[in-house]
Amino acid sequence: MSEPLLKVRNLKQHFRINRKQTTKAVNGIDFDIYPGETYGLVGESGSGKSTTGRALIRLYEPTDGQIEFDGQDISGKLSKEKEHFLRTNMQMIFQDPMASLNPRQRVIDIVAAGLDNFKMVKNDQEREEKVLWMLEKVGLNAEHANRYPHQFSGGQRQRIGIARALIVNPKLLIADEAISALDVSIQAQVVTLLKELQQEIGNAILFIAHDLAMVRYISDRIGVIHLGYLVETGTVDDIFNHPIHPYTQSLLSSIPQPNPLVERSRISLPYDYKTSGLNYETSTQFNVSDTHKVLCRNEDLIRFGLRV
């Protein structure tokens, strides 16, 4: 395989609540994302998914760890040059399209924000041409350019958010729960759009979601995060057909099945970390195969059915 586009090592994101309390939202995770691939990050609400994405794009200041993006170290304090490099090569699509779009700006100005901020066009004509071209790519048209966000449906607003992110031609796109606020039919349209644009543009995607069915459809590899720890990583086949960690098995068992006969006999597996007998803090990543890793201790190997 080629060199990773993004290397994350021992990433920690802690939030100080008061003198005595600190929330460890992300607590030492490692993963890589390769050029042109989609890496799915899944877990329940509060597991640290969105915090990871925001730390990577430096909306948060990481507590510890190293982030290397396209050969450059972007952890620690960023110089103006590195910040410019990061903002033009890594972009984010947010969960709530209405909250992330300025209601007082026209669509043409919203989408062109990156072009304006980083002076990527020579004149107004080039600016307009690029915006209209990108709107067409995401399924909108020139008539929409002079409208305001409240004049669009949720799915259309998310398309505007995608256009705004992609217009600077980023190498990595972070989709932070980008479909969770949309209707099911619209979710499928947005995910299909992301896949088509990825094939055309060649960018990598970090797809953060709790909808496992969508993650399975769009991802090449998947990381399962729980309580700020990456408990299992692998290919789609590894995670969905050979899950090892009990938390992963619990998530998969909760997926509704479209077949009524299968759904009737489906059993959701409970998982409670406090009573599980597992200890994430003292666990390390065990290589099940070249592509499959699970977080465990030596004493957990037999329980997980792995060789000692």
C-alpha positions in Angstrom: 0.0 0.0 0.0 1.1 3.6 -0.4 2.1 5.8 2.5 -0.8 6.9 4.7 -2.2 10.3 4.0 -3.0 10.7 7.7 -1.2 9.1 10.6 -2.6 9.4 14.1 -0.6 8.2 17.1 -1.6 8.2 20.7 -4.2 10.9 20.2 -5.7 12.2 23.4 -8.4 14.9 23.9 -9.2 15.6 27.5 -11.5 18.4 28.7 -11.1 20.0 32.1 -14.4 20.3 33.8 -13.2 21.7 37.2 -10.2 21.3 39.4 -10.9 17.6 40.2 -12.7 16.4 37.1 -11.4 15.8 33.6 -13.4 14.1 30.9 -11.2 11.9 28.7 -13.1 12.1 25.5 -10.4 10.5 23.4 -7.7 8.6 25.3 -4.8 7.4 23.1 -5.9 6.1 19.7 -3.9 5.1 16.7 -5.1 4.8 13.1 -4.1 5.6 9.5 -6.0 6.8 6.5 -4.7 6.1 3.0 -5.1 8.3 -0.1 -8.4 7.7 -1.8 -9.9 5.4 0.9 -12.9 5.8 3.2 -12.3 5.1 6.9 -15.4 4.7 8.9 -15.4 5.6 12.6 -18.3 4.2 14.5 -19.6 4.1 18.1 -22.5 5.1 20.2 -23.2 8.7 21.3 -20.5 10.0 23.6 -17.9 7.5 22.5 -15.4 10.1 21.1 -16.1 10.0 17.4 -16.9 13.6 16.7 -14.2 14.8 19.2 -11.6 12.8 17.2 -12.7 14.5 13.9 -12.6 17.9 15.5 -9.2 17.3 17.0 -7.8 16.2 13.7 -8.9 19.3 11.9 -7.7 21.3 14.9 -11.0 22.8 16.0 -9.8 21.5 19.3 -6.2 21.6 20.7 -5.2 18.0 21.2 -4.1 17.2 24.7 -1.4 14.8 23.5 -0.4 12.6 20.6 1.0 13.1 17.1 -1.0 13.9 13.9 0.9 13.6 10.6 -1.0 14.8 7.5 0.4 14.4 4.0 3.9 14.3 5.4 3.6 17.3 7.7 3.3 17.2 11.5 0.1 19.2 12.4 0.1 18.4 16.1 1.1 21.2 18.5 1.0 24.9 17.8 0.4 25.6 14.1 2.4 28.2 12.2 0.6 30.3 9.6 2.0 28.2 6.8 0.9 24.9 8.4 -2.5 26.3 9.2 -3.0 27.4 5.6 -1.8 24.0 4.4 -4.3 22.2 6.8 -7.3 24.4 5.9 -6.8 24.0 2.2 -6.2 20.2 2.3 -8.6 19.0 5.1 -12.2 20.0 5.2 -15.2 19.0 7.3 -18.9 18.4 6.7 -20.9 19.0 9.9 -23.9 17.2 11.3 -26.5 19.9 11.2 -26.5 21.6 7.8 -28.7 24.5 8.9 -26.5 25.3 12.0 -23.3 25.2 9.9 -24.6 27.6 7.1 -24.8 31.3 7.6 -28.5 32.2 7.2 -27.7 35.7 6.0 -25.4 34.6 3.2 -26.4 33.5 -0.3 -25.3 30.0 -1.4 -22.8 31.4 -3.9 -21.0 33.2 -1.0 -21.2 30.2 1.4 -19.7 27.8 -1.2 -17.1 30.4 -2.2 -15.9 31.0 1.4 -12.8 28.8 1.0 -11.9 30.4 -2.4 -12.2 33.9 -0.8 -10.3 33.1 2.4 -7.4 31.5 0.7 -7.4 33.7 -2.4 -7.7 30.8 -4.8 -9.4 32.7 -7.6 -8.2 35.6 -9.7 -11.5 37.4 -10.3 -15.2 37.3 -9.7 -15.9 35.5 -13.0 -13.6 32.6 -12.1 -15.1 32.5 -8.6 -18.7 32.3 -10.0 -17.7 29.6 -12.6 -16.1 27.4 -9.9 -19.0 27.7 -7.6 -21.6 26.9 -10.3 -19.5 24.0 -11.4 -19.3 22.6 -7.9 -23.1 23.1 -7.3 -23.7 21.1 -10.4 -21.4 18.4 -9.1 -23.4 18.0 -5.9 -26.8 17.9 -7.7 -27.8 21.6 -7.5 -28.0 24.2 -10.3 -27.2 27.8 -11.1 -30.6 29.0 -10.0 -29.8 27.9 -6.4 -26.7 30.2 -6.2 -28.6 33.3 -5.2 -30.9 31.7 -2.7 -30.5 31.5 1.1 -30.2 28.4 3.2 -33.7 28.5 4.6 -35.1 28.1 1.1 -33.7 24.6 0.8 -34.6 21.2 2.2 -32.3 19.4 4.7 -30.8 17.2 2.0 -30.1 20.2 -0.3 -28.5 22.1 2.6 -26.2 19.2 3.2 -25.3 19.2 -0.5 -24.4 22.9 -0.1 -22.2 21.9 2.9 -20.5 19.3 0.7 -19.9 21.8 -2.1 -18.4 24.3 0.4 -16.0 21.6 1.7 -15.0 20.2 -1.7 -14.5 23.5 -3.6 -10.9 23.9 -2.3 -10.1 20.4 -3.5 -9.1 18.9 -0.1 -7.1 15.7 0.2 -9.1 14.6 3.3 -12.8 15.2 3.9 -14.1 14.6 7.4 -17.9 13.8 7.4 -19.0 14.3 11.0 -22.4 12.5 11.3 -23.2 14.2 8.0 -26.3 12.2 7.4 -27.8 11.6 10.8 -30.1 14.7 10.6 -31.6 13.6 7.3 -34.4 11.3 6.3 -33.4 7.7 5.4 -34.0 8.2 1.6 -32.0 11.4 1.6 -29.2 9.7 3.6 -28.7 7.2 0.8 -28.6 10.0 -1.8 -25.9 11.9 0.2 -23.8 8.8 0.8 -24.0 7.8 -2.9 -23.0 11.4 -3.8 -20.0 11.3 -1.5 -18.9 8.0 -3.1 -19.3 9.3 -6.7 -17.4 12.5 -5.9 -14.6 10.5 -4.2 -14.2 8.3 -7.3 -14.0 11.5 -9.5 -11.8 13.7 -7.2 -9.8 10.9 -5.5 -10.0 12.4 -2.0 -9.9 10.3 1.2 -12.9 10.4 3.6 -13.1 10.0 7.4 -16.8 9.0 7.7 -18.0 9.4 11.3 -21.4 7.8 12.1 -23.4 5.6 14.3 -25.4 4.1 11.4 -23.5 0.8 10.8 -25.4 0.0 7.6 -24.3 3.2 6.0 -20.7 2.8 7.3 -20.6 -0.7 5.8 -21.8 0.7 2.4 -19.3 3.5 2.1 -16.2 2.4 4.0 -13.1 0.5 3.0 -11.9 0.1 6.6 -13.6 0.6 9.9 -12.6 1.7 13.4 -14.9 1.0 16.4 -14.5 3.5 19.2 -15.9 3.2 22.8 -15.2 5.5 25.8 -12.4 7.2 23.9 -10.6 4.0 23.0 -10.3 2.3 19.5 -11.4 -1.2 20.5 -11.3 -2.8 17.1 -10.2 -1.9 13.6 -10.3 -3.8 10.3 -11.7 -4.1 6.9 -15.5 -4.2 6.3 -15.3 -8.0 6.1 -13.2 -8.2 9.3 -15.7 -6.1 11.3 -19.0 -7.3 10.0 -18.2 -11.0 9.4 -15.5 -11.7 12.0 -16.2 -9.3 14.9 -14.1 -10.1 18.0 -14.6 -7.4 20.7 -17.8 -7.8 22.6 -18.6 -4.1 22.1 -18.4 -4.6 18.3 -20.6 -7.7 18.5 -23.1 -5.7 20.6 -23.2 -2.9 18.0 -23.7 -5.3 15.1 -26.4 -7.3 16.9 -28.5 -4.1 17.2 -28.8 -3.6 13.5 -32.4 -4.1 12.4 -32.8 -6.7 9.6 -35.1 -6.0 6.6 -36.3 -9.6 6.6 -39.2 -10.0 9.1 -38.3 -13.7 9.7 -34.7 -12.9 10.5 -35.7 -9.8 12.5 -38.1 -11.8 14.7 -35.3 -14.1 15.8 -32.6 -11.4 16.1 -31.1 -11.2 19.6 -29.4 -7.9 20.7 -26.3 -8.7 22.7 -25.9 -6.4 25.8 -22.6 -4.9 26.7 -21.7 -3.1 29.9 -18.1 -2.1 30.2 -18.2 -1.9 34.1 -19.3 -5.5 34.4 -17.5 -6.8 31.3 -14.2 -7.7 33.1 -12.3 -5.7 30.5 -9.9 -2.9 31.2 -9.2 -0.5 28.3 -6.4 1.4 30.1 -4.2 -1.7 30.5 -5.0 -3.2 27.1 -2.9 -3.0 23.9 -3.7 -3.5 20.3 -3.4 -7.2 19.3 -2.9 -8.0 15.6 -5.5 -10.7 14.6 -4.3 -10.4 11.0 -2.6 -7.9 8.7 -5.7 -5.8 8.6 -7.5 -6.7 11.8 -6.7 -5.4 15.3 -8.5 -5.7 18.7 -7.8 -3.9 22.0 -7.3 -6.5 24.7 -4.9 -7.8 27.5 -3.1 -11.2 27.3 -5.8 -12.7 29.6 -8.5 -11.6 27.2 -7.1 -13.6 24.3 -8.6 -17.0 25.3 -11.9 -15.3 26.0 -11.9 -13.7 22.6 -11.0 -17.0 21.0 -7.6 -15.8 19.9 -4.3 -17.7 20.0 -2.0 -16.9 23.0 
